[in-house]
Amino acid sequence: MENTAADHDVEILIVDDQYGIRILLNEVFQKEGYRTLLASSGLQALEMVNERDPKLVLLDMKIPGMNGLETLRRIKQAKPEVKVIIMTAYGDQDIIRNVIAGGAIAHFSKPFDLQELTALVKREVPPEIKLDKKKN
């Protein structure tokens, strides 16, 4: 599912099996000027990463189809330049080490601070950066 913010080209993909979290993050990041893509499973996320050009993925660890760590691994294999932030209800140190070693740029434990998450996303992929429409 795609949701757009008018006149902005920077896409972020929000992956969480909880509808309420997807909708909340969708509203927050659209207000910040991002185009948003929404997925509820790892397989949907991979399809969107391959079909679209998200600059950043907000990825829940516990999602249907395949877990967040496997989804992260496959995203980084397909498009290593895509930045990934992991969100999880589990703050286990082994999980944190594994996701950072797997290429995630950060880890947020649920419930997370929306201001901190938003600030990190804006630092990593500012919404005002426009994609080059003329690809050779």
N, C-alpha and C positions, 0 to 999 in steps of 0.2 A: 504494500500500500504506500502510495506517495502522497505527501502533503507538501505544498509549496508555499514559500514566502515570496511575495512578488519582488521581482527585480534582483534577486540574489541567486547565485549559482553554486555556492558552496553547500554540498550535501553531506549530511551526517546520517548514519544508519543507527536506529535505536532497536536493540534486540532484547526483548524480555517477554516471558510467557504471561506475565501479569498485565492484563489490559489497562488497569488503572495507572500503572507506572509508565507504560508506553504513551498513554494519552497525556499524562502530566509532563513528561519530558518533551513530547511533541510540542505542547503549548509553550513551554519555557523556551525551547530553542527556536521555534518560529518567531517568537517575540524578539529574540536576539538577532534575527535576520538570516537564519539558516533555512535551507530546504531540508525537509526531513523525509526519511524513508523509515517504514516501520515493519518489523518482522517479529514473529512469535516463536520461531524455532531456528535451530542452527542451519537446517537445510534451506529455509527461506532466506536467511541471512547470506548464505553462500551464493544463492542465485542472484540476489540483489548486488552483491559485491562484484560478481562476474558480469552482470548486465549493465550496471550503472557505474558511477565513478565517485563513491563516497570518499571523502578525505579522512573521515574519522568514524569509528564504530563504537557505540556504547553497548557493551555486551554483558548480559547476565550470565553467571556461571551455570545456573541450573535451569536449562531449557530443554524442551522435548526434542527427540530425534538424535541429538548428539550433545554432549555437554559443552560448556563454554570453552574449556581448554582445547578440546578437539576442534571446535569451530575456530578458535583463535589460530591454531596451527594451520588449518586449511586456508584461512584468510591470508595469513602471512606467506604461505606457499604461492597462492594465486596472485596476490598483489602486495609485495613486501612494503611498499611505500604507504599503505593505509595504516593510519594510527588507530590503536585500539585501547580503550579504557574498559577495564573489567569492573562489573558491579556484582556484589555477592552478599548474601546474608551470612556467609561463613567467613570469619576473619582468620582462619587457620594459617599459621606461618608457612606451612608446606605449600598450601594453595597459592599464597602470595608469591613465594619464591618461584613456583612453577609458571605462573602467568607472566611474571617479569622476565624470566628466562625464555619464555615462549614469544616474547616480543611486545607484550603490552607496555604502554608507557606509564600506566598508573592503575591503581586498584582502589576502589571505594567500597566500604562496607555499608550495607543497608542497615538501618535507614541512613542515607547519606545527606550531607549538607548541600542543598541545591546551589547555594552561592559559590561554594568551593568547586563543585563540579562544573558549573557554568564558567567560572573564571579560568579553570584549566582548559576547557574546550576552546574558549576564546583566545587563550595564549597559543595553543597548538595549531588551531585553524581559524584565524580571524574571519568573521563573516563578510568583511568588506573585500576580501580577495576575490577577484573574478576569475573564472576559468577561461582559458583561451578557447574561443569558439572555433578558431581556424586551426584545426589539426591537420598536419601534413602527412 
